[in-house]
Structures are given as structure tokens and as C-alpha cells.
Amino acid sequence: MIDLHDSHGKHIANFVNGQLHDTHGRNIGHFLEREGIFIDMNGRYLGEIVDKKRLLYRNNSPYKFVSFGIYGNYGNVGNYGNYGNIGSCCYGGFSDVTIK
């Protein structure tokens, strides 16, 4: 399990067994290992891990307009707790991921 944070350091998601889950445990995406990216539940580019702890959206990603198909819902993994704020950062060419 990897706790993932936005550019402001806020805990926004958990990466568990190839799946992306929001802080409440709801499955919100899937990891595509070959591409090194996360896709949302509709098969669209969601973001990627930056510096081992950040989930960020690459503004010029070549996958922005690719449909990867729907992988299904892997359910709720439960609440892993709040990992707190790990501090702000700034990465050129990246934006924060919007978790719905």
C-alpha cells in the first residue's frame, strides 16, 4: 500500500494491489504497469506517481486522449487512515488530480 498526496501534501488516495482507492477506500482507478499510469473507472488517463508519494496529472501526457477500456470495480478496501500532510511541492508540467 502506498499513500498518495497532491502537490499541497494532502493525502488524496491509496495505491493497493494495482488499484487506486480514495481516502475512504472506494475504488477510483486502476494502474497500468506498462504505461506507468493510473486510469479512472471509465478508462481515461487519471495521473501518475511522481517522487514516490505524489499522485499528479501530467499536463502533456501522451495518454490524455486514449481510452483504455473499463476494468471493473474492485470494491472498497476500507479506510487506511489519514497520513497527514507531507508538505507542498511544485512540479513543472503537472497539475493536481481531481478525485471525484
GUBANU-53608 format. One record per residue (C-alpha): residue in three letters; x, y, z; residue number from 1. Coordinates in steps of 0.5 Angstrom, whole numbers. Layout:
BEGIN
(r ALA; (X; Y; Z); NUM)
...
//
This chain:
BEGIN
(r MET; (0; 0; 0); 1)
(r ILE; (3; 7; -2); 2)
(r ASP; (-1; 13; 1); 3)
(r LEU; (-1; 18; -5); 4)
(r HIS; (-1; 26; -4); 5)
(r ASP; (-3; 32; -8); 6)
(r SER; (2; 38; -9); 7)
(r HIS; (0; 41; -3); 8)
(r GLY; (2; 35; 1); 9)
(r LYS; (-5; 33; 3); 10)
(r HIS; (-7; 25; 3); 11)
(r ILE; (-12; 24; -3); 12)
(r ALA; (-11; 17; -5); 13)
(r ASN; (-8; 10; -3); 14)
(r PHE; (-5; 5; -8); 15)
(r VAL; (-7; -2; -6); 16)
(r ASN; (-6; -8; -10); 17)
(r GLY; (-6; -5; -17); 18)
(r GLN; (-12; -1; -15); 19)
(r LEU; (-13; 6; -14); 20)
(r HIS; (-17; 8; -8); 21)
(r ASP; (-20; 15; -5); 22)
(r THR; (-18; 16; 3); 23)
(r HIS; (-25; 13; 4); 24)
(r GLY; (-23; 6; 1); 25)
(r ARG; (-27; 7; -5); 26)
(r ASN; (-24; 4; -12); 27)
(r ILE; (-23; 10; -16); 28)
(r GLY; (-18; 8; -21); 29)
(r HIS; (-13; 2; -24); 30)
(r PHE; (-6; 2; -25); 31)
(r LEU; (-3; 0; -32); 32)
(r GLU; (4; -2; -30); 33)
(r ARG; (7; -2; -38); 34)
(r GLU; (5; 5; -38); 35)
(r GLY; (6; 7; -31); 36)
(r ILE; (0; 11; -30); 37)
(r PHE; (-7; 11; -27); 38)
(r ILE; (-13; 11; -31); 39)
(r ASP; (-20; 13; -28); 40)
(r MET; (-26; 8; -28); 41)
(r ASN; (-28; 10; -35); 42)
(r GLY; (-21; 8; -38); 43)
(r ARG; (-19; 15; -38); 44)
(r TYR; (-12; 18; -36); 45)
(r LEU; (-12; 20; -29); 46)
(r GLY; (-5; 21; -27); 47)
(r GLU; (2; 18; -25); 48)
(r ILE; (6; 17; -19); 49)
(r VAL; (11; 23; -18); 50)
(r ASP; (17; 23; -13); 51)
(r LYS; (14; 16; -10); 52)
(r LYS; (9; 20; -6); 53)
(r ARG; (5; 24; -10); 54)
(r LEU; (-1; 23; -15); 55)
(r LEU; (0; 28; -20); 56)
(r TYR; (-3; 29; -27); 57)
(r ARG; (2; 30; -33); 58)
(r ASN; (-1; 36; -37); 59)
(r ASN; (3; 34; -43); 60)
(r SER; (1; 26; -42); 61)
(r PRO; (1; 22; -49); 62)
(r TYR; (-5; 18; -46); 63)
(r LYS; (-9; 24; -45); 64)
(r PHE; (-14; 22; -50); 65)
(r VAL; (-13; 15; -50); 66)
(r SER; (-19; 10; -48); 67)
(r PHE; (-16; 4; -44); 68)
(r GLY; (-23; 1; -43); 69)
(r ILE; (-27; -1; -37); 70)
(r TYR; (-23; -5; -32); 71)
(r GLY; (-29; -6; -27); 72)
(r ASN; (-30; -4; -20); 73)
(r TYR; (-25; -8; -15); 74)
(r GLY; (-30; -5; -9); 75)
(r ASN; (-28; -2; -2); 76)
(r VAL; (-21; -3; 1); 77)
(r GLY; (-23; 1; 8); 78)
(r ASN; (-20; 7; 11); 79)
(r TYR; (-13; 6; 12); 80)
(r GLY; (-13; 13; 16); 81)
(r ASN; (-10; 20; 15); 82)
(r TYR; (-3; 20; 13); 83)
(r GLY; (-3; 28; 15); 84)
(r ASN; (1; 33; 10); 85)
(r ILE; (8; 31; 7); 86)
(r GLY; (9; 39; 5); 87)
(r SER; (8; 43; -1); 88)
(r CYS; (12; 42; -7); 89)
(r CYS; (12; 45; -14); 90)
(r TYR; (13; 40; -21); 91)
(r GLY; (13; 44; -27); 92)
(r GLY; (8; 41; -32); 93)
(r PHE; (4; 37; -27); 94)
(r SER; (-3; 39; -24); 95)
(r ASP; (-7; 36; -18); 96)
(r VAL; (-11; 30; -20); 97)
(r THR; (-18; 31; -19); 98)
(r ILE; (-21; 26; -14); 99)
(r LYS; (-29; 25; -15); 100)
//
